[in-house]
C-alpha cells in the first residue's frame, strides 16, 4: 500500500458476504487514502462481470489480480491488497 491504487469491487446489494467485504475495504481506505474503490454491482453490470472473468462474488480486482471467494475476511483482503 502507499502508491495510488484502484480497486474494482464486484458485489451485490443483497449479498451479506459482500457487505462484510465492503466494510473491510472501507476500513482499509480510511487507513490509506491513496486507494480508490470502484463499486460494481453484478446485477446491473453483468456483462462487465463476465468480461473481467469473475467467477463469484464478492470479488476484488487490482490490475490483473483477482481475489474472490465465499468469505473474504478482513485479513485476507488486507493481505491481498498489500501483495498488489
QUIFENQUI-V779484 format. One record per residue. N is the residue number from 1. SS is DSSP state (H for helix, E for strand, L for the rest). PHI is phi in whole degrees, 0 to 359 (* if undefined). NEAR is the number of other ideal C-beta (glycine too) atoms within 8 Angstrom. Layout:
# QUIFENQUI-V779484
n=N ss=SS phi=PHI near=NEAR
n=N ss=SS phi=PHI near=NEAR
This chain:
# QUIFENQUI-V779484
n=1 ss=L phi=* near=10
n=2 ss=L phi=123 near=4
n=3 ss=L phi=276 near=5
n=4 ss=L phi=299 near=6
n=5 ss=E phi=221 near=11
n=6 ss=E phi=248 near=9
n=7 ss=E phi=246 near=13
n=8 ss=E phi=262 near=10
n=9 ss=E phi=244 near=15
n=10 ss=E phi=271 near=14
n=11 ss=E phi=209 near=14
n=12 ss=L phi=233 near=9
n=13 ss=L phi=294 near=7
n=14 ss=L phi=257 near=3
n=15 ss=L phi=261 near=10
n=16 ss=H phi=294 near=5
n=17 ss=H phi=295 near=10
n=18 ss=H phi=293 near=12
n=19 ss=H phi=297 near=8
n=20 ss=H phi=299 near=10
n=21 ss=H phi=295 near=14
n=22 ss=H phi=296 near=12
n=23 ss=H phi=296 near=8
n=24 ss=H phi=296 near=13
n=25 ss=H phi=297 near=13
n=26 ss=H phi=299 near=9
n=27 ss=H phi=294 near=9
n=28 ss=H phi=295 near=13
n=29 ss=H phi=294 near=11
n=30 ss=H phi=299 near=5
n=31 ss=H phi=279 near=6
n=32 ss=L phi=222 near=8
n=33 ss=L phi=288 near=4
n=34 ss=L phi=279 near=9
n=35 ss=E phi=264 near=13
n=36 ss=E phi=245 near=9
n=37 ss=E phi=247 near=10
n=38 ss=E phi=256 near=8
n=39 ss=E phi=275 near=7
n=40 ss=E phi=235 near=11
n=41 ss=E phi=279 near=9
n=42 ss=L phi=291 near=12
n=43 ss=L phi=291 near=7
n=44 ss=L phi=270 near=5
n=45 ss=L phi=229 near=9
n=46 ss=H phi=297 near=8
n=47 ss=H phi=296 near=6
n=48 ss=H phi=294 near=8
n=49 ss=H phi=304 near=12
n=50 ss=H phi=291 near=8
n=51 ss=H phi=298 near=6
n=52 ss=L phi=277 near=10
n=53 ss=L phi=59 near=6
n=54 ss=L phi=274 near=13
n=55 ss=L phi=264 near=5
n=56 ss=L phi=204 near=7
n=57 ss=L phi=229 near=12
n=58 ss=L phi=290 near=14
n=59 ss=E phi=219 near=12
n=60 ss=E phi=240 near=17
n=61 ss=E phi=239 near=13
n=62 ss=E phi=232 near=11
n=63 ss=L phi=55 near=5
n=64 ss=L phi=254 near=3
n=65 ss=E phi=260 near=9
n=66 ss=E phi=233 near=10
n=67 ss=E phi=244 near=11
n=68 ss=E phi=215 near=12
n=69 ss=L phi=169 near=8
n=70 ss=L phi=293 near=4
n=71 ss=L phi=224 near=6
n=72 ss=L phi=264 near=13
n=73 ss=L phi=286 near=7
n=74 ss=H phi=305 near=7
n=75 ss=H phi=292 near=6
n=76 ss=H phi=295 near=10
n=77 ss=H phi=294 near=15
n=78 ss=H phi=297 near=10
n=79 ss=H phi=297 near=8
n=80 ss=H phi=299 near=12
n=81 ss=H phi=295 near=14
n=82 ss=H phi=296 near=7
n=83 ss=H phi=285 near=6
n=84 ss=L phi=280 near=8
